[in-house]
Structures are given as structure tokens and as C-alpha cells.
């Protein structure tokens, strides 16, 4: 990945999350590091596979606050 692509990805992430550039990059790196640590600990055991899967899901989970409009849409109550 080149510097321009990294910058574009970081800025897109900040637009989605509302975080500062420093916070978004730091959090993304920490989450990736957590996932990589888990992957390297996987020894074929069920608990290790579950932890690795949970880390992958956590990295994709949308942590933004939900707006009232999004909440209503999720319950099928759009106006």
C-alpha cells in the first residue's frame, strides 16, 4: 500500500467514524495488532479459533453512535 492510499483510507475511516485522524489510525493499528497476535497464538484449539473469529468480527463492527433515524429504520419504522 502506498502513502497516498494509506492517507485516503485513513481519511475515509475518519469520515465514517467521526474520530480524529490520529485516533482512527491508532485504533486501526491496535485492532490489527490484536488480530495478528491471536492468529499467531492459534494452535488448532477451539477456544483459539473462537477468539480469532471474535477479533475479526470486532474489527468489522460499526462502533458509531446510532442516530434516531438509523434506529427507526432498523425497526422498520421509517417515515
N, CA, C and O atoms as a MOPAC input file, in Angstrom:
PM7 MOZYME 1SCF
protein

 N      0.86600 1    -1.18400 1     0.00000 1
 C      0.00000 1     0.00000 1     0.00000 1
 C      0.89700 1     1.22500 1     0.00000 1
 O      1.84600 1     1.31700 1     0.77900 1
 N      0.58900 1     2.15100 1    -0.87000 1
 C      1.40800 1     3.34900 1    -0.92300 1
 C      0.88900 1     4.41200 1     0.03800 1
 O     -0.19200 1     4.27000 1     0.60900 1
 N      1.65900 1     5.46300 1     0.20900 1
 C      1.32100 1     6.51600 1     1.16500 1
 C      0.00300 1     7.19600 1     0.81100 1
 O     -0.79800 1     7.49600 1     1.69700 1
 N     -0.22300 1     7.43800 1    -0.46600 1
 C     -1.47400 1     8.08100 1    -0.87200 1
 C     -2.68400 1     7.21000 1    -0.55200 1
 O     -3.71400 1     7.71200 1    -0.10000 1
 N     -2.56200 1     5.92700 1    -0.78100 1
 C     -3.65700 1     5.00400 1    -0.47500 1
 C     -3.89400 1     4.94100 1     1.02900 1
 O     -5.04100 1     4.93700 1     1.47700 1
 N     -2.81800 1     4.89300 1     1.81200 1
 C     -2.95500 1     4.87600 1     3.27200 1
 C     -3.65100 1     6.14200 1     3.75400 1
 O     -4.51900 1     6.08200 1     4.62400 1
 N     -3.27700 1     7.26900 1     3.20100 1
 C     -3.89300 1     8.53800 1     3.58000 1
 C     -5.37500 1     8.54300 1     3.20200 1
 O     -6.21800 1     8.97600 1     3.98800 1
 N     -5.69000 1     8.06300 1     2.00300 1
 C     -7.09300 1     8.02700 1     1.56500 1
 C     -7.92800 1     7.13200 1     2.47200 1
 O     -9.03500 1     7.49800 1     2.86600 1
 N     -7.39200 1     5.95500 1     2.80100 1
 C     -8.11100 1     5.02700 1     3.67000 1
 C     -8.31500 1     5.61700 1     5.06500 1
 O     -9.39900 1     5.50600 1     5.63900 1
 N     -7.28200 1     6.23700 1     5.60000 1
 C     -7.38200 1     6.83600 1     6.93000 1
 C     -8.41900 1     7.95100 1     6.94800 1
 O     -9.20900 1     8.04900 1     7.88800 1
 N     -8.42200 1     8.77500 1     5.93800 1
 C     -9.38500 1     9.88300 1     5.88100 1
 C    -10.81300 1     9.38100 1     5.68800 1
 O    -11.75300 1     9.93900 1     6.25300 1
 N    -10.97100 1     8.33800 1     4.89700 1
 C    -12.30500 1     7.75400 1     4.73000 1
 C    -12.80400 1     7.17600 1     6.05400 1
 O    -13.97900 1     7.31100 1     6.39600 1
 N    -11.91100 1     6.54000 1     6.78300 1
 C    -12.27100 1     5.98700 1     8.08800 1
 C    -12.70300 1     7.09100 1     9.04800 1
 O    -13.68000 1     6.92900 1     9.78000 1
 N    -11.98500 1     8.21200 1     9.05100 1
 C    -12.35200 1     9.30900 1     9.96000 1
 C    -13.71000 1     9.89200 1     9.59000 1
 O    -14.46200 1    10.32300 1    10.46400 1
 N    -14.02200 1     9.90600 1     8.31500 1
 C    -15.33900 1    10.41300 1     7.90100 1
 C    -16.45300 1     9.49100 1     8.37700 1
 O    -17.52200 1     9.96100 1     8.76700 1
 N    -16.21600 1     8.19800 1     8.35000 1
 C    -17.22500 1     7.24100 1     8.79600 1
 C    -17.38800 1     7.22500 1    10.30800 1
 O    -18.50300 1     7.09100 1    10.81300 1
 N    -16.28300 1     7.36200 1    11.03100 1
 C    -16.33000 1     7.20300 1    12.48400 1
 C    -16.43900 1     8.50700 1    13.25200 1
 O    -16.88400 1     8.51700 1    14.39900 1
 N    -16.03400 1     9.61100 1    12.62900 1
 C    -16.03000 1    10.88700 1    13.34300 1
 C    -14.82600 1    11.04700 1    14.25600 1
 O    -14.73700 1    12.02800 1    14.99400 1
 N    -13.90100 1    10.10000 1    14.21500 1
 C    -12.69700 1    10.17500 1    15.03900 1
 C    -11.68500 1    11.11500 1    14.39500 1
 O    -11.77400 1    11.43600 1    13.21000 1
 N    -10.72300 1    11.54700 1    15.20500 1
 C     -9.61000 1    12.30300 1    14.63700 1
 C     -8.75000 1    11.33700 1    13.83100 1
 O     -8.84500 1    10.12100 1    13.99700 1
 N     -7.91800 1    11.88200 1    12.96400 1
 C     -7.03900 1    11.04600 1    12.15500 1
 C     -6.11800 1    10.21700 1    13.05400 1
 O     -5.94900 1     9.01800 1    12.83000 1
 N     -5.52500 1    10.84700 1    14.06300 1
 C     -4.63500 1    10.12200 1    14.98100 1
 C     -5.37700 1     9.00100 1    15.69900 1
 O     -4.86700 1     7.88500 1    15.80000 1
 N     -6.59100 1     9.29100 1    16.20500 1
 C     -7.34900 1     8.26700 1    16.92500 1
 C     -7.74200 1     7.11300 1    16.00900 1
 O     -7.64500 1     5.94900 1    16.39800 1
 N     -8.18400 1     7.43200 1    14.79600 1
 C     -8.60700 1     6.38800 1    13.86300 1
 C     -7.44200 1     5.47800 1    13.48100 1
 O     -7.58700 1     4.25600 1    13.45400 1
 N     -6.29400 1     6.07300 1    13.18900 1
 C     -5.12900 1     5.27500 1    12.79900 1
 C     -4.64400 1     4.44500 1    13.98500 1
 O     -4.33100 1     3.26500 1    13.82700 1
 N     -4.58100 1     5.04600 1    15.16100 1
 C     -4.12800 1     4.31900 1    16.35200 1
 C     -5.04700 1     3.14400 1    16.64900 1
 O     -4.57800 1     2.04000 1    16.93000 1
 N     -6.34600 1     3.37600 1    16.59000 1
 C     -7.30000 1     2.30300 1    16.88100 1
 C     -7.20600 1     1.19300 1    15.82500 1
 O     -7.22700 1     0.00800 1    16.15800 1
 N     -7.10200 1     1.58600 1    14.56300 1
 C     -6.99500 1     0.59100 1    13.49300 1
 C     -5.74400 1    -0.27000 1    13.66500 1
 O     -5.79200 1    -1.48800 1    13.49600 1
 N     -4.63700 1     0.36400 1    13.99700 1
 C     -3.40400 1    -0.38900 1    14.19800 1
 C     -3.51100 1    -1.31100 1    15.41000 1
 O     -3.04700 1    -2.45100 1    15.36500 1
 N     -4.11800 1    -0.82600 1    16.49200 1
 C     -4.27700 1    -1.64900 1    17.69700 1
 C     -5.16400 1    -2.86000 1    17.40600 1
 O     -4.86100 1    -3.97000 1    17.84300 1
 N     -6.26100 1    -2.64900 1    16.66900 1
 C     -7.14700 1    -3.76000 1    16.33800 1
 C     -6.44600 1    -4.77700 1    15.43900 1
 O     -6.59700 1    -5.98400 1    15.62700 1
 N     -5.68900 1    -4.29400 1    14.47700 1
 C     -4.94800 1    -5.21200 1    13.59900 1
 C     -3.90600 1    -5.98600 1    14.39100 1
 O     -3.73400 1    -7.18800 1    14.19100 1
 N     -3.21600 1    -5.30100 1    15.28600 1
 C     -2.21200 1    -5.96300 1    16.12100 1
 C     -2.85700 1    -7.04000 1    16.98600 1
 O     -2.30500 1    -8.13200 1    17.12100 1
 N     -4.02000 1    -6.75000 1    17.57500 1
 C     -4.74700 1    -7.75600 1    18.36200 1
 C     -5.06900 1    -8.97900 1    17.51400 1
 O     -4.85800 1   -10.11400 1    17.94300 1
 N     -5.58400 1    -8.74200 1    16.29800 1
 C     -5.93000 1    -9.86100 1    15.41700 1
 C     -4.70500 1   -10.68900 1    15.05900 1
 O     -4.75100 1   -11.91900 1    15.07700 1
 N     -3.61900 1   -10.01600 1    14.73700 1
 C     -2.39700 1   -10.73800 1    14.35600 1
 C     -1.83900 1   -11.54200 1    15.52400 1
 O     -1.35400 1   -12.65800 1    15.33800 1
 N     -1.90500 1   -10.98500 1    16.71200 1
 C     -1.43600 1   -11.73400 1    17.89700 1
 C     -2.26200 1   -12.99400 1    18.08500 1
 O     -1.71800 1   -14.06000 1    18.37100 1
 N     -3.56500 1   -12.87700 1    17.92700 1
 C     -4.43800 1   -14.03600 1    18.09300 1
 C     -4.15800 1   -15.08300 1    17.02300 1
 O     -4.08600 1   -16.27500 1    17.32100 1
 N     -4.00300 1   -14.64800 1    15.79100 1
 C     -3.71800 1   -15.58300 1    14.69900 1
 C     -2.45100 1   -16.37300 1    14.99700 1
 O     -2.38700 1   -17.57300 1    14.72800 1
 N     -1.46600 1   -15.72000 1    15.54000 1
 C     -0.19900 1   -16.39300 1    15.82400 1
 C     -0.28600 1   -17.31100 1    17.03500 1
 O      0.57400 1   -18.17200 1    17.22200 1
 N     -1.30500 1   -17.13900 1    17.85100 1
 C     -1.48600 1   -17.99300 1    19.02400 1
 C     -2.34400 1   -19.21500 1    18.72700 1
 O     -2.40500 1   -20.14900 1    19.52600 1
 N     -3.01200 1   -19.20200 1    17.56400 1
 C     -3.92300 1   -20.28700 1    17.22400 1
 C     -3.13200 1   -21.59200 1    17.10800 1
 O     -2.18600 1   -21.71000 1    16.33000 1
 N     -3.55300 1   -22.54600 1    17.89800 1
 C     -2.86100 1   -23.83000 1    17.89500 1
 C     -3.79500 1   -24.96100 1    17.49200 1
 O     -3.52400 1   -26.13500 1    17.74800 1
 N     -4.89700 1   -24.58700 1    16.85800 1
 C     -5.84300 1   -25.60800 1    16.44300 1
 C     -6.92600 1   -25.88300 1    17.46400 1
 O     -7.85900 1   -26.63200 1    17.17600 1
 N     -6.83000 1   -25.29500 1    18.65600 1
 C     -7.85400 1   -25.49200 1    19.68100 1
 C     -9.09000 1   -24.67400 1    19.40400 1
 O     -9.01800 1   -23.62400 1    18.76500 1
 N    -10.21000 1   -25.14400 1    19.87400 1
 C    -11.48000 1   -24.45600 1    19.64300 1
 C    -11.48100 1   -23.04700 1    20.22100 1
 O    -11.94100 1   -22.11300 1    19.56300 1
 N    -10.97800 1   -22.87800 1    21.43300 1
 C    -11.00200 1   -21.55400 1    22.05400 1
 C    -10.16000 1   -20.55700 1    21.26700 1
 O    -10.54200 1   -19.39300 1    21.14800 1
 N     -9.03900 1   -20.98200 1    20.73600 1
 C     -8.19100 1   -20.08900 1    19.95100 1
 C     -8.88900 1   -19.68600 1    18.66000 1
 O     -8.81200 1   -18.52900 1    18.24800 1
 N     -9.57100 1   -20.63300 1    18.02000 1
 C    -10.29900 1   -20.31400 1    16.79000 1
 C    -11.45200 1   -19.35600 1    17.07000 1
 O    -11.71600 1   -18.45700 1    16.27300 1
 N    -12.13100 1   -19.53900 1    18.18300 1
 C    -13.23000 1   -18.64800 1    18.55800 1
 C    -12.70400 1   -17.24600 1    18.82700 1
 O    -13.30700 1   -16.26600 1    18.38900 1
 N    -11.59600 1   -17.13700 1    19.53600 1
 C    -11.00500 1   -15.82600 1    19.81100 1
 C    -10.57400 1   -15.13100 1    18.52100 1
 O    -10.77300 1   -13.92500 1    18.37200 1
 N     -9.99800 1   -15.86800 1    17.60400 1
 C     -9.58400 1   -15.28500 1    16.33300 1
 C    -10.79700 1   -14.80100 1    15.54800 1
 O    -10.76800 1   -13.72900 1    14.94300 1
 N    -11.85200 1   -15.59000 1    15.56100 1
 C    -13.07300 1   -15.19100 1    14.86200 1
 C    -13.67400 1   -13.94600 1    15.52100 1
 O    -14.11000 1   -13.03100 1    14.82200 1
 N    -13.70100 1   -13.90300 1    16.82900 1
 C    -14.23100 1   -12.73400 1    17.54300 1
 C    -13.42500 1   -11.48200 1    17.21300 1
 O    -13.99900 1   -10.40300 1    17.06800 1
 N    -12.12600 1   -11.60600 1    17.09300 1
 C    -11.28100 1   -10.45500 1    16.74900 1
 C    -11.59700 1    -9.96100 1    15.34400 1
 O    -11.63200 1    -8.75400 1    15.10400 1
 N    -11.82700 1   -10.88500 1    14.41400 1
 C    -12.18300 1   -10.47900 1    13.05400 1
 C    -13.53400 1    -9.76200 1    13.03800 1
 O    -13.68900 1    -8.75200 1    12.35100 1
 N    -14.49700 1   -10.26900 1    13.77800 1
 C    -15.80700 1    -9.62200 1    13.84200 1
 C    -15.71500 1    -8.24400 1    14.49400 1
 O    -16.31000 1    -7.28300 1    14.00700 1
 N    -14.97000 1    -8.14900 1    15.59200 1
 C    -14.82300 1    -6.87500 1    16.30600 1
 C    -14.22600 1    -5.81400 1    15.39400 1
 O    -14.60900 1    -4.64700 1    15.47100 1
 N    -13.31000 1    -6.19500 1    14.54800 1
 C    -12.66300 1    -5.23700 1    13.65100 1
 C    -13.63700 1    -4.69900 1    12.61200 1
 O    -13.44900 1    -3.59700 1    12.09900 1
 N    -14.66900 1    -5.46200 1    12.30100 1
 C    -15.63500 1    -5.03800 1    11.28400 1
 C    -16.87400 1    -4.37900 1    11.88500 1
 O    -17.70900 1    -3.85700 1    11.14600 1
 N    -17.00600 1    -4.39400 1    13.20000 1
 C    -18.19800 1    -3.89400 1    13.86800 1
 C    -18.24900 1    -2.37300 1    13.81200 1
 O    -17.26100 1    -1.70500 1    14.11700 1
 N    -19.37000 1    -1.83900 1    13.43200 1
 C    -19.57000 1    -0.39400 1    13.33700 1
 C    -19.77900 1     0.17600 1    14.74200 1
 O    -20.79400 1    -0.10000 1    15.38100 1
 N    -18.83100 1     0.96000 1    15.21300 1
 C    -18.88500 1     1.49000 1    16.57300 1
 C    -19.47200 1     2.90300 1    16.64800 1
 O    -19.49100 1     3.51400 1    17.71600 1
 N    -19.95100 1     3.41600 1    15.51100 1
 C    -20.53000 1     4.75900 1    15.53600 1
 C    -21.79400 1     4.76500 1    16.38400 1
 O    -22.49600 1     3.75800 1    16.47200 1
 N    -22.08100 1     5.91600 1    17.01300 1
 C    -23.37900 1     6.02900 1    17.69600 1
 C    -24.49600 1     5.92900 1    16.66300 1
 O    -24.36400 1     6.43400 1    15.54800 1
 N    -25.57100 1     5.29100 1    17.02700 1
 C    -26.70200 1     5.11200 1    16.12300 1
 C    -27.59700 1     6.33900 1    16.21600 1
 O    -27.96300 1     6.77200 1    17.30900 1
 N    -27.94500 1     6.89700 1    15.05700 1
 C    -28.86000 1     8.03800 1    15.04200 1
 C    -30.28200 1     7.53800 1    15.22500 1
 O    -30.56100 1     6.35600 1    15.02500 1
 N    -31.16400 1     8.42300 1    15.59900 1
 C    -32.57600 1     8.05500 1    15.77100 1
 C    -33.14300 1     7.50300 1    14.45800 1
 O    -33.90200 1     6.53400 1    14.46000 1
 N    -32.76600 1     8.13200 1    13.33600 1
 C    -33.24400 1     7.69400 1    12.02600 1
 C    -32.76600 1     6.26900 1    11.72600 1
 O    -33.53500 1     5.45100 1    11.22300 1
 N    -31.50300 1     5.97200 1    12.03300 1
 C    -30.97600 1     4.62700 1    11.80400 1
 C    -31.67800 1     3.60900 1    12.71200 1
 O    -31.98300 1     2.49600 1    12.28200 1
 N    -31.92700 1     3.99100 1    13.95200 1
 C    -32.60200 1     3.11100 1    14.91400 1
 C    -34.00500 1     2.77000 1    14.40500 1
 O    -34.40600 1     1.60600 1    14.38200 1
 N    -34.74300 1     3.81100 1    13.99700 1
 C    -36.09100 1     3.60000 1    13.49900 1
 C    -36.08600 1     2.73800 1    12.23800 1
 O    -36.94100 1     1.86900 1    12.07200 1
 N    -35.12000 1     2.98100 1    11.35200 1
 C    -35.02500 1     2.20100 1    10.11700 1
 C    -34.75400 1     0.73200 1    10.43900 1
 O    -35.28700 1    -0.15700 1     9.77400 1
 N    -33.93700 1     0.47500 1    11.44600 1
 C    -33.63500 1    -0.89300 1    11.83400 1
 C    -34.85600 1    -1.63400 1    12.36100 1
 O    -34.94000 1    -2.85700 1    12.25600 1
 N    -35.79500 1    -0.89300 1    12.92300 1
 C    -37.02600 1    -1.49000 1    13.45200 1
 C    -38.16700 1    -1.41700 1    12.45100 1
 O    -39.29700 1    -1.79900 1    12.75500 1
 N    -37.86000 1    -0.91400 1    11.22600 1
 C    -38.88700 1    -0.83200 1    10.19300 1
 C    -39.87500 1     0.28600 1    10.41800 1
 O    -41.01300 1     0.21800 1     9.95300 1
 N    -39.44800 1     1.32400 1    11.13300 1
 C    -40.33700 1     2.42900 1    11.46000 1
 C    -39.90700 1     3.70400 1    10.76900 1
 O    -39.98900 1     4.78500 1    11.35100 1
 N    -39.44800 1     3.59000 1     9.53200 1
 C    -39.02000 1     4.77400 1     8.78500 1
 C    -40.22700 1     5.62200 1     8.44200 1
 O    -41.33000 1     5.12000 1     8.22600 1
 N    -39.98500 1     6.92200 1     8.40000 1
 C    -41.05600 1     7.83500 1     7.99700 1
 C    -40.76000 1     8.42400 1     6.65400 1
 O    -41.54700 1     9.22000 1     6.14200 1

